[in-house]
Amino acid sequence: MSPDDERAASADAERPGPADAELRSAWEAVLASLEQDAVGETVAGWSEPAGLGPIPRELMGRASRLLAAQRDRLAVLEADRRATLEHLGALRAVDATREPQRSVYLDASA
């Protein structure tokens, strides 16, 4: 086989076929949905997609950016959760120092 034949065979092997295009399209839809969820305020329930197979190499950068965005969002949510817990603790401390407005007990022997 000549070098030109080898290059042509290699190019044919790397050329995406219809199944590859369908796989890429399915992965793009999944990534688009996850990207929307990462920036939105409300998130629909999620379940792992079935039958997709490995993510195409050309979408790995996009998936990595999505993962970074999800981690950033998780950090923000965790900070918000901690702040909320601190606020609740402060409110409970204020309630604990408040004097009751009614009698706490009734002295029936007097």
All heavy atoms as an XYZ file, in Angstrom:
822
protein
N       0.851     -1.179      0.000
C       0.000      0.000      0.000
C       0.892      1.235      0.000
O       1.822      1.325      0.779
C      -0.894     -0.033      1.246
C      -2.016      0.946      1.214
S      -3.011      0.828      2.726
C      -4.550      0.295      2.070
N       0.587      2.182     -0.863
C       1.401      3.395     -0.955
C       1.048      4.347      0.192
O      -0.021      4.239      0.797
C       1.168      4.072     -2.306
O      -0.099      4.680     -2.316
N       1.924      5.295      0.478
C       1.621      6.277      1.538
C       0.344      7.054      1.265
O      -0.404      7.372      2.175
C       2.846      7.197      1.541
C       3.950      6.385      0.942
C       3.281      5.446     -0.026
N       0.060      7.337     -0.002
C      -1.184      8.054     -0.331
C      -2.404      7.193     -0.019
O      -3.415      7.695      0.493
C      -1.203      8.451     -1.812
C      -0.207      9.560     -2.113
O       0.129     10.316     -1.170
O       0.223      9.660     -3.276
N      -2.319      5.902     -0.302
C      -3.422      4.980      0.009
C      -3.636      4.881      1.514
O      -4.775      4.817      1.992
C      -3.152      3.590     -0.576
C      -3.208      3.585     -2.101
O      -3.842      4.505     -2.673
O      -2.614      2.667     -2.697
N      -2.540      4.851      2.273
C      -2.640      4.768      3.740
C      -3.304      6.022      4.303
O      -4.139      5.952      5.189
C      -1.254      4.578      4.357
C      -0.692      3.197      4.141
C       0.708      3.050      4.723
O       1.150      3.948      5.476
O       1.351      2.037      4.419
N      -2.916      7.200      3.768
C      -3.531      8.446      4.231
C      -5.011      8.488      3.895
O      -5.840      8.917      4.699
C      -2.822      9.647      3.614
C      -1.637     10.076      4.433
C      -1.016     11.344      3.889
N       0.277     10.893      3.366
C       0.780     11.184      2.193
N       0.142     11.977      1.374
N       1.928     10.701      1.806
N      -5.387      8.034      2.744
C      -6.793      8.010      2.327
C      -7.589      7.057      3.205
O      -8.705      7.377      3.631
C      -6.916      7.611      0.862
N      -7.027      5.890      3.511
C      -7.715      4.920      4.380
C      -7.862      5.483      5.781
O      -8.900      5.325      6.431
C      -6.944      3.604      4.402
N      -6.818      6.169      6.250
C      -6.874      6.773      7.585
C      -7.932      7.874      7.636
O      -8.678      7.993      8.595
C      -5.497      7.332      7.951
O      -5.552      8.003      9.177
N      -8.009      8.683      6.598
C      -9.007      9.756      6.548
C     -10.415      9.178      6.514
O     -11.329      9.695      7.171
C      -8.776     10.643      5.333
N     -10.619      8.081      5.796
C     -11.934      7.440      5.754
C     -12.312      6.889      7.122
O     -13.473      6.961      7.531
C     -11.954      6.304      4.724
C     -11.980      6.827      3.289
O     -12.329      8.018      3.105
O     -11.637      6.055      2.371
N     -11.347      6.344      7.849
C     -11.624      5.773      9.168
C     -11.982      6.862     10.170
O     -12.765      6.639     11.087
C     -10.413      4.979      9.659
N     -11.402      8.066     10.004
C     -11.669      9.156     10.951
C     -12.906      9.959     10.592
O     -13.410     10.715     11.400
C     -10.450     10.087     11.003
C      -9.241      9.430     11.628
C      -8.020     10.333     11.592
O      -8.144     11.505     11.179
O      -6.936      9.859     11.966
N     -13.410      9.817      9.382
C     -14.580     10.566      8.937
C     -15.806     10.052      9.687
O     -16.060      8.856      9.731
C     -14.757     10.391      7.434
C     -15.769     11.348      6.838
C     -15.757     11.315      5.333
N     -14.444     11.726      4.838
C     -13.803     11.130      3.848
N     -14.315     10.092      3.246
N     -12.624     11.562      3.444
N     -16.565     10.968     10.303
C     -17.740     10.518     11.066
C     -18.816      9.952     10.154
O     -19.116     10.495      9.092
C     -18.224     11.780     11.772
C     -17.623     12.922     11.026
C     -16.397     12.407     10.337
N     -19.387      8.844     10.571
C     -20.477      8.225      9.842
C     -21.808      8.665     10.418
O     -21.870      9.467     11.351
N     -22.922      8.149      9.898
C     -24.252      8.531     10.399
C     -24.438      8.200     11.883
O     -25.031      8.975     12.618
C     -25.214      7.720      9.526
C     -24.427      7.258      8.367
C     -22.990      7.249      8.774
N     -23.905      7.070     12.316
C     -24.051      6.704     13.731
C     -23.287      7.681     14.607
O     -23.760      8.058     15.683
C     -23.565      5.279     13.963
N     -22.101      8.110     14.155
C     -21.318      9.083     14.917
C     -22.047     10.420     15.004
O     -22.028     11.084     16.034
C     -19.935      9.281     14.276
C     -19.065      8.045     14.384
O     -19.264      7.254     15.324
O     -18.184      7.869     13.516
N     -22.673     10.822     13.909
C     -23.420     12.086     13.898
C     -24.600     12.019     14.858
O     -24.895     12.990     15.568
C     -23.898     12.402     12.489
N     -25.269     10.860     14.907
C     -26.395     10.703     15.839
C     -25.904     10.735     17.288
O     -26.536     11.341     18.150
C     -27.126      9.394     15.564
C     -27.930      9.406     14.280
C     -28.560      8.055     13.982
O     -28.648      7.213     14.890
O     -28.971      7.858     12.827
N     -24.777     10.077     17.552
C     -24.199     10.071     18.888
C     -23.812     11.484     19.306
O     -24.131     11.924     20.410
C     -22.976      9.155     18.938
C     -22.205      9.119     20.255
C     -23.062      8.514     21.360
C     -20.914      8.340     20.098
N     -23.171     12.203     18.410
C     -22.768     13.584     18.714
C     -23.997     14.450     18.970
O     -24.034     15.231     19.906
C     -21.939     14.153     17.567
C     -21.493     15.575     17.834
C     -20.778     16.169     16.623
N     -20.585     17.582     16.785
C     -19.499     18.140     17.286
N     -18.498     17.382     17.685
N     -19.421     19.448     17.393
N     -25.012     14.296     18.145
C     -26.240     15.070     18.307
C     -26.903     14.777     19.651
O     -27.379     15.692     20.337
C     -27.192     14.762     17.158
O     -28.396     15.450     17.319
N     -26.938     13.516     20.030
C     -27.534     13.145     21.325
C     -26.734     13.739     22.480
O     -27.311     14.266     23.432
C     -27.605     11.623     21.448
N     -25.409     13.670     22.395
C     -24.576     14.244     23.453
C     -24.724     15.762     23.502
O     -24.752     16.353     24.583
C     -23.112     13.864     23.241
C     -22.744     12.611     23.956
C     -22.495     11.386     23.418
C     -22.613     12.453     25.372
N     -22.218     10.479     24.411
C     -22.273     11.109     25.621
C     -22.756     13.312     26.457
C     -22.071     10.604     26.905
C     -22.546     12.816     27.734
C     -22.211     11.481     27.948
N     -24.837     16.408     22.340
C     -25.026     17.863     22.319
C     -26.337     18.244     22.993
O     -26.401     19.244     23.712
C     -24.970     18.388     20.886
C     -23.570     18.405     20.326
C     -23.506     18.836     18.880
O     -24.532     18.732     18.158
O     -22.419     19.269     18.450
N     -27.386     17.459     22.794
C     -28.673     17.736     23.437
C     -28.552     17.584     24.956
O     -29.080     18.418     25.713
C     -29.750     16.800     22.891
N     -27.871     16.549     25.401
C     -27.690     16.341     26.845
C     -26.879     17.484     27.445
O     -27.241     18.046     28.484
C     -27.004     14.980     27.123
C     -26.542     14.875     28.561
C     -27.946     13.842     26.791
N     -25.785     17.856     26.789
C     -24.957     18.952     27.299
C     -25.722     20.274     27.310
O     -25.612     21.052     28.259
C     -23.679     19.074     26.461
C     -22.668     17.940     26.627
C     -21.533     18.101     25.627
C     -22.149     17.859     28.042
N     -26.517     20.535     26.278
C     -27.307     21.774     26.237
C     -28.296     21.820     27.396
O     -28.463     22.861     28.042
C     -28.043     21.885     24.904
N     -28.932     20.711     27.681
C     -29.881     20.649     28.796
C     -29.175     20.898     30.125
O     -29.657     21.661     30.971
C     -30.566     19.285     28.802
O     -31.363     19.133     29.953
N     -28.020     20.279     30.314
C     -27.266     20.461     31.558
C     -26.731     21.883     31.687
O     -26.692     22.446     32.788
C     -26.121     19.451     31.632
C     -26.544     17.998     31.827
C     -25.347     17.077     31.684
C     -27.216     17.801     33.178
N     -26.337     22.484     30.566
C     -25.861     23.870     30.595
C     -26.984     24.819     30.994
O     -26.772     25.759     31.763
C     -25.283     24.250     29.229
C     -23.957     23.605     28.936
C     -23.544     23.663     27.480
O     -24.398     23.945     26.608
O     -22.360     23.405     27.218
N     -28.191     24.575     30.497
C     -29.338     25.395     30.887
C     -29.608     25.260     32.375
O     -29.864     26.247     33.058
C     -30.586     24.983     30.114
C     -30.768     25.692     28.813
C     -32.108     25.322     28.190
O     -32.611     24.214     28.362
N     -32.672     26.246     27.446
N     -29.560     24.040     32.886
C     -29.795     23.801     34.302
C     -28.730     24.461     35.167
O     -29.019     24.916     36.274
C     -29.847     22.301     34.612
C     -31.091     21.632     34.049
O     -32.045     22.346     33.686
O     -31.104     20.385     33.984
N     -27.504     24.527     34.681
C     -26.404     25.096     35.465
C     -26.570     26.599     35.672
O     -26.099     27.129     36.675
C     -25.069     24.810     34.784
N     -27.232     27.288     34.761
C     -27.392     28.734     34.898
C     -28.783     29.125     35.382
O     -29.008     30.267     35.752
C     -27.081     29.481     33.577
C     -25.641     29.297     33.183
C     -28.006     29.049     32.470
N     -29.713     28.207     35.395
C     -31.086     28.510     35.789
C     -31.285     28.471     37.288
O     -30.459     27.983     38.047
N     -32.407     29.024     37.709
C     -32.762     29.024     39.126
C     -33.476     27.747     39.532
O     -33.366     27.302     40.655
C     -33.651     30.239     39.444
C     -32.912     31.553     39.330
C     -31.773     31.681     40.327
O     -31.944     31.310     41.500
O     -30.691     32.144     39.919
N     -34.245     27.188     38.640
C     -34.940     25.947     38.941
C     -34.377     24.837     38.070
O     -34.003     25.057     36.923
C     -36.460     26.064     38.672
O     -36.646     26.405     37.302
C     -37.083     27.123     39.550
N     -34.321     23.661     38.640
C     -33.747     22.524     37.930
C     -34.766     21.395     37.922
O     -35.339     21.053     38.951
C     -32.450     22.057     38.624
C     -31.887     20.837     37.922
C     -31.426     23.178     38.638
N     -34.983     20.861     36.759
C     -35.881     19.710     36.647
C     -35.131     18.470     37.132
O     -33.906     18.462     37.204
C     -36.315     19.541     35.197
N     -35.870     17.444     37.439
C     -35.227     16.197     37.844
C     -34.336     15.682     36.725
O     -34.587     15.915     35.549
N     -33.274     15.000     37.091
C     -32.330     14.515     36.099
C     -32.059     13.049     36.342
O     -31.984     12.592     37.482
C     -31.021     15.291     36.191
C     -30.039     14.916     35.128
C     -30.012     15.378     33.855
C     -28.950     13.990     35.240
N     -28.969     14.807     33.165
C     -28.290     13.947     33.996
C     -28.468     13.205     36.269
C     -27.190     13.151     33.753
C     -27.371     12.405     36.029
C     -26.737     12.392     34.775
N     -31.940     12.322     35.272
C     -31.507     10.936     35.368
C     -30.459     10.704     34.296
O     -30.462     11.361     33.249
C     -32.686      9.978     35.205
O     -33.288     10.162     33.945
N     -29.584      9.790     34.559
C     -28.488      9.512     33.640
C     -29.025      9.038     32.297
O     -29.854      8.133     32.244
C     -27.587      8.444     34.248
C     -26.394      8.095     33.419
C     -25.526      7.050     34.084
O     -25.795      6.685     35.238
O     -24.591      6.587     33.429
N     -28.574      9.658     31.210
C     -29.039      9.219     29.893
C     -28.538      7.802     29.597
O     -27.430      7.447     29.959
C     -28.434     10.219     28.922
C     -27.562     11.115     29.699
C     -27.679     10.784     31.137
N     -29.364      7.031     28.959
C     -29.000      5.646     28.649
C     -28.653      5.519     27.169
O     -29.214      6.201     26.321
C     -30.164      4.722     28.992
N     -27.728      4.649     26.896
C     -27.416      4.299     25.527
C     -26.587      5.299     24.753
O     -26.511      5.212     23.532
N     -25.969      6.267     25.421
C     -25.179      7.257     24.694
C     -23.764      6.773     24.387
O     -23.176      7.196     23.410
C     -25.081      8.559     25.488
C     -26.321      9.426     25.501
C     -26.069     10.687     26.294
C     -26.753      9.776     24.099
N     -23.234      5.954     25.223
C     -21.852      5.545     25.022
C     -20.910      6.645     25.447
O     -21.321      7.645     26.039
N     -19.642      6.488     25.139
C     -18.664      7.502     25.555
C     -18.885      8.822     24.828
O     -19.346      8.846     23.685
C     -17.316      6.885     25.194
C     -17.612      5.807     24.221
C     -19.032      5.378     24.436
N     -18.548      9.896     25.514
C     -18.711     11.221     24.918
C     -17.695     11.397     23.786
O     -16.543     10.988     23.922
C     -18.563     12.319     25.992
C     -18.936     13.689     25.432
C     -17.169     12.337     26.579
C     -19.130     14.743     26.490
N     -18.116     11.966     22.673
C     -17.165     12.181     21.573
C     -16.031     13.115     22.003
O     -16.234     14.055     22.776
C     -18.027     12.844     20.488
C     -19.423     12.435     20.804
C     -19.477     12.325     22.298
N     -14.857     12.838     21.497
C     -13.654     13.594     21.872
C     -13.832     15.095     21.632
O     -13.396     15.907     22.428
C     -12.466     13.069     21.095
C     -11.154     13.737     21.441
C     -10.026     13.112     20.677
N     -10.001     11.684     20.982
C      -8.963     11.042     21.467
N      -7.851     11.675     21.663
N      -9.024      9.762     21.729
N     -14.492     15.471     20.548
C     -14.634     16.894     20.222
C     -15.571     17.628     21.180
O     -15.610     18.849     21.195
C     -15.085     17.091     18.768
C     -16.415     16.481     18.426
C     -16.333     15.038     17.929
O     -15.277     14.407     18.047
O     -17.360     14.558     17.430
N     -16.314     16.910     22.002
C     -17.200     17.545     22.993
C     -16.601     17.543     24.399
O     -17.222     18.032     25.335
C     -18.560     16.837     23.005
C     -19.379     16.940     21.722
C     -20.671     16.149     21.841
C     -19.669     18.388     21.385
N     -15.402     16.996     24.556
C     -14.782     16.913     25.882
C     -14.526     18.301     26.490
O     -14.725     18.499     27.677
C     -13.473     16.110     25.819
C     -13.672     14.640     25.535
S     -14.595     13.792     26.833
C     -13.367     13.784     28.111
N     -14.096     19.258     25.683
C     -13.859     20.618     26.193
C     -15.148     21.236     26.713
O     -15.162     21.855     27.780
N     -16.207     21.066     25.974
C     -17.511     21.595     26.387
C     -17.972     20.931     27.681
O     -18.463     21.591     28.588
C     -18.524     21.362     25.273
C     -19.884     21.927     25.540
C     -20.776     21.745     24.332
N     -22.143     22.124     24.624
C     -23.147     21.976     23.783
N     -22.934     21.487     22.573
N     -24.361     22.324     24.124
N     -17.790     19.620     27.770
C     -18.182     18.896     28.983
C     -17.336     19.337     30.177
O     -17.852     19.470     31.294
C     -18.056     17.395     28.758
N     -16.059     19.599     29.956
C     -15.182     20.066     31.041
C     -15.604     21.449     31.527
O     -15.609     21.719     32.729
C     -13.729     20.102     30.574
O     -13.269     18.804     30.313
N     -15.961     22.328     30.594
C     -16.441     23.665     30.988
C     -17.753     23.563     31.769
O     -17.967     24.279     32.741
C     -16.599     24.553     29.755
C     -15.273     24.980     29.155
C     -15.448     26.004     28.040
N     -16.232     25.509     26.911
C     -15.740     24.783     25.912
N     -14.458     24.470     25.903
N     -16.516     24.386     24.925
N     -18.618     22.645     31.351
C     -19.874     22.423     32.054
C     -19.604     21.932     33.473
O     -20.221     22.401     34.429
C     -20.752     21.427     31.301
C     -22.018     20.966     32.013
C     -22.955     22.135     32.296
C     -22.711     19.904     31.202
N     -18.679     21.006     33.613
C     -18.332     20.492     34.938
C     -17.814     21.613     35.835
O     -18.201     21.712     37.001
C     -17.293     19.376     34.821
C     -16.826     18.753     36.129
C     -17.989     18.144     36.897
C     -15.749     17.715     35.854
N     -16.970     22.488     35.291
C     -16.461     23.622     36.062
C     -17.603     24.550     36.471
O     -17.655     25.028     37.616
C     -15.407     24.375     35.261
N     -18.541     24.804     35.567
C     -19.689     25.665     35.885
C     -20.561     25.031     36.969
O     -21.055     25.722     37.859
C     -20.514     25.928     34.627
N     -20.744     23.713     36.901
C     -21.537     23.031     37.918
C     -20.844     23.103     39.283
O     -21.500     23.308     40.304
C     -21.773     21.573     37.529
C     -22.750     21.410     36.393
C     -22.865     19.973     35.925
O     -21.919     19.200     35.994
N     -24.046     19.620     35.439
N     -19.533     22.951     39.295
C     -18.795     23.056     40.565
C     -18.879     24.463     41.134
O     -19.027     24.639     42.336
C     -17.345     22.633     40.352
C     -17.195     21.146     40.182
C     -15.755     20.735     40.029
N     -15.664     19.287     39.960
C     -14.705     18.638     39.359
N     -13.723     19.305     38.761
N     -14.689     17.329     39.340
N     -18.791     25.484     40.264
C     -18.939     26.871     40.715
C     -20.326     27.096     41.302
O     -20.482     27.728     42.344
C     -18.697     27.852     39.565
C     -17.250     27.877     39.104
O     -16.371     27.354     39.829
O     -17.002     28.401     37.992
N     -21.335     26.587     40.634
C     -22.722     26.726     41.110
C     -22.907     26.021     42.450
O     -23.562     26.541     43.344
C     -23.669     26.145     40.058
C     -25.112     26.218     40.410
C     -25.654     27.605     40.217
N     -27.091     27.542     40.345
C     -27.806     28.473     40.916
N     -27.231     29.569     41.341
N     -29.101     28.340     41.027
N     -22.302     24.860     42.583
C     -22.374     24.118     43.841
C     -21.723     24.903     44.977
O     -22.252     24.948     46.093
C     -21.711     22.750     43.686
C     -21.770     21.819     44.879
C     -23.209     21.499     45.264
C     -21.013     20.542     44.594
N     -20.605     25.559     44.697
C     -19.936     26.370     45.717
C     -20.822     27.541     46.152
O     -20.915     27.856     47.346
C     -18.596     26.875     45.187
N     -21.490     28.168     45.190
C     -22.404     29.278     45.519
C     -23.565     28.774     46.370
O     -23.937     29.397     47.376
C     -22.918     29.960     44.225
C     -24.070     30.906     44.514
C     -21.789     30.682     43.527
N     -24.142     27.650     45.989
C     -25.265     27.093     46.759
C     -24.833     26.710     48.170
O     -25.576     26.925     49.132
C     -25.854     25.879     46.034
C     -26.600     26.181     44.742
C     -26.974     24.887     44.032
C     -27.837     27.020     45.016
N     -23.642     26.165     48.310
C     -23.140     25.793     49.631
C     -22.923     27.038     50.490
O     -23.245     27.043     51.684
C     -21.846     24.989     49.505
C     -21.287     24.491     50.805
C     -22.209     23.550     51.563
O     -23.036     22.856     50.948
O     -22.101     23.515     52.815
N     -22.394     28.104     49.910
C     -22.215     29.358     50.645
C     -23.572     29.928     51.057
O     -23.735     30.414     52.194
C     -21.443     30.362     49.800
N     -24.551     29.873     50.177
C     -25.905     30.341     50.508
C     -26.512     29.505     51.630
O     -27.174     30.036     52.526
C     -26.819     30.287     49.285
C     -26.480     31.337     48.242
O     -25.699     32.264     48.548
O     -27.001     31.227     47.113
N     -26.282     28.201     51.604
C     -26.799     27.318     52.648
C     -26.186     27.673     54.000
O     -26.882     27.775     55.007
C     -26.514     25.854     52.304
C     -27.136     24.851     53.275
C     -26.683     23.436     52.985
N     -25.312     23.205     53.360
C     -24.902     22.902     54.592
N     -25.766     22.809     55.564
N     -23.628     22.701     54.835
N     -24.868     27.894     54.018
C     -24.201     28.263     55.278
C     -24.726     29.587     55.807
O     -24.962     29.729     57.008
C     -22.691     28.334     55.068
C     -22.029     27.002     55.099
C     -20.503     27.143     55.221
N     -19.885     26.089     54.474
C     -19.242     26.222     53.327
N     -19.088     27.402     52.788
N     -18.733     25.184     52.712
N     -24.906     30.567     54.927
C     -25.416     31.870     55.347
C     -26.825     31.744     55.914
O     -27.160     32.363     56.934
C     -25.404     32.845     54.172
N     -27.649     30.912     55.286
C     -29.006     30.690     55.781
C     -28.983     30.050     57.165
O     -29.746     30.453     58.057
C     -29.791     29.810     54.799
O     -29.847     30.479     53.531
C     -31.209     29.551     55.283
N     -28.120     29.084     57.367
C     -28.009     28.446     58.680
C     -27.548     29.440     59.749
O     -28.028     29.404     60.891
C     -27.059     27.251     58.623
C     -27.580     26.033     57.878
C     -26.484     24.972     57.755
C     -28.799     25.457     58.569
N     -26.633     30.323     59.383
C     -26.192     31.358     60.330
C     -27.343     32.298     60.683
O     -27.518     32.666     61.847
C     -25.019     32.147     59.746
C     -23.736     31.354     59.691
C     -22.620     32.113     58.992
O     -22.766     33.332     58.729
O     -21.583     31.475     58.708
N     -28.131     32.680     59.698
C     -29.278     33.558     59.954
C     -30.304     32.858     60.856
O     -30.853     33.474     61.773
C     -29.938     33.989     58.641
C     -29.117     34.945     57.850
N     -29.054     36.283     58.110
C     -28.300     34.732     56.790
C     -28.239     36.873     57.255
N     -27.766     35.948     56.443
N     -30.563     31.606     60.586
C     -31.497     30.851     61.430
C     -30.983     30.743     62.855
O     -31.753     30.861     63.816
C     -31.742     29.458     60.850
C     -32.614     29.392     59.603
C     -32.615     27.972     59.038
C     -34.025     29.839     59.915
N     -29.702     30.525     63.008
C     -29.110     30.468     64.347
C     -29.268     31.792     65.079
O     -29.583     31.815     66.280
N     -29.071     32.894     64.382
C     -29.244     34.213     65.003
C     -30.697     34.434     65.400
O     -30.981     34.965     66.484
C     -28.775     35.297     64.040
N     -31.638     34.041     64.556
C     -33.056     34.196     64.895
C     -33.433     33.352     66.107
O     -34.190     33.797     66.978
C     -33.927     33.810     63.696
C     -33.919     34.794     62.536
C     -34.673     34.211     61.354
C     -34.516     36.125     62.956
N     -32.912     32.149     66.182
C     -33.207     31.283     67.330
C     -32.615     31.861     68.606
O     -33.208     31.753     69.674
C     -32.687     29.882     67.073
C     -33.502     29.150     66.032
C     -33.010     27.725     65.821
N     -33.805     27.083     64.794
C     -33.321     26.533     63.702
N     -32.022     26.503     63.499
N     -34.118     25.989     62.816
N     -31.440     32.484     68.513
C     -30.825     33.097     69.689
C     -31.664     34.268     70.189
O     -31.814     34.459     71.398
C     -29.411     33.555     69.360
N     -32.228     35.042     69.269
C     -33.089     36.163     69.670
C     -34.347     35.631     70.347
O     -34.763     36.138     71.386
C     -33.452     37.043     68.444
C     -34.547     38.031     68.774
C     -32.215     37.759     67.937
N     -34.957     34.608     69.791
C     -36.157     34.026     70.399
C     -35.864     33.447     71.778
O     -36.707     33.509     72.672
C     -36.740     32.922     69.505
C     -37.541     33.494     68.349
O     -37.940     34.679     68.426
O     -37.766     32.763     67.372
N     -34.684     32.918     71.991
C     -34.338     32.312     73.279
C     -34.197     33.365     74.375
O     -34.392     33.062     75.550
C     -33.049     31.512     73.147
N     -33.885     34.595     74.041
C     -33.726     35.645     75.048
C     -35.017     36.409     75.311
O     -35.079     37.209     76.238
C     -32.646     36.655     74.601
O     -33.055     37.264     73.383
C     -31.306     35.972     74.431
N     -36.025     36.171     74.541
C     -37.289     36.883     74.685
C     -38.039     36.374     75.914
O     -38.133     35.176     76.157
C     -38.134     36.686     73.428
C     -39.334     37.601     73.369
C     -40.060     37.493     72.077
N     -39.178     37.996     71.011
C     -39.388     37.797     69.753
N     -40.404     37.089     69.353
N     -38.567     38.267     68.845
N     -38.563     37.302     76.702
C     -39.358     36.955     77.888
C     -40.723     36.434     77.445
O     -41.322     36.980     76.534
C     -39.583     38.201     78.758
C     -38.320     38.782     79.337
C     -37.936     38.116     80.638
O     -38.827     37.602     81.336
O     -36.739     38.100     80.947
N     -41.216     35.386     78.112
C     -42.562     34.918     77.773
C     -43.598     35.973     78.140
O     -43.451     36.684     79.133
C     -42.744     33.651     78.594
C     -41.564     33.522     79.465
C     -40.578     34.585     79.122
N     -44.671     36.099     77.385
C     -45.684     37.104     77.640
C     -46.754     36.611     78.608
O     -47.474     37.406     79.166
C     -46.326     37.535     76.329
C     -45.337     38.233     75.412
C     -45.961     38.648     74.103
O     -47.128     38.410     73.849
N     -45.177     39.297     73.255
N     -46.843     35.339     78.802
C     -47.831     34.773     79.719
C     -47.115     33.992     80.799
O     -45.947     33.661     80.664
C     -48.764     33.826     78.970
C     -49.588     34.515     77.917
C     -50.624     33.562     77.353
N     -51.342     34.212     76.279
C     -51.574     33.686     75.110
N     -51.184     32.465     74.854
N     -52.224     34.343     74.188
N     -47.851     33.642     81.809
C     -47.280     32.824     82.865
C     -46.884     31.475     82.299
O     -47.599     30.894     81.487
C     -48.288     32.606     83.989
O     -48.633     33.840     84.565
N     -45.754     31.010     82.775
C     -45.279     29.733     82.310
C     -45.912     28.625     83.143
O     -46.102     27.513     82.676
C     -43.738     29.672     82.387
C     -43.197     28.317     81.967
C     -43.122     30.776     81.543
N     -46.263     28.929     84.404
C     -46.877     27.929     85.269
C     -47.988     28.592     86.062
O     -48.084     29.791     86.180
C     -45.831     27.308     86.201
C     -45.211     28.306     87.141
C     -45.762     28.535     88.399
C     -44.089     29.053     86.778
C     -45.215     29.462     89.246
C     -43.534     29.985     87.622
C     -44.106     30.176     88.863
O     -43.570     31.098     89.722
N     -48.800     27.784     86.685
C     -49.900     28.253     87.535
C     -49.662     27.716     88.930
O     -49.526     26.514     89.158
C     -51.237     27.719     86.999
C     -52.462     28.003     87.852
C     -52.706     29.509     87.947
C     -53.668     27.320     87.267
N     -49.591     28.641     89.923
C     -49.389     28.245     91.299
C     -50.741     27.951     91.922
O     -51.455     28.844     92.323
C     -48.646     29.344     92.049
C     -48.287     28.943     93.464
O     -48.565     27.793     93.849
O     -47.709     29.789     94.175
N     -51.107     26.673     91.950
C     -52.421     26.278     92.470
C     -52.438     26.181     93.995
O     -53.498     26.128     94.591
C     -52.827     24.933     91.855
N     -51.301     26.195     94.690
C     -51.277     26.040     96.147
C     -51.399     27.376     96.858
O     -51.623     27.414     98.060
C     -49.994     25.322     96.578
O     -48.872     26.122     96.247
N     -51.270     28.489     96.223
C     -51.304     29.784     96.903
C     -52.675     30.319     97.086
O     -53.672     30.099     96.662
C     -50.468     30.787     96.125
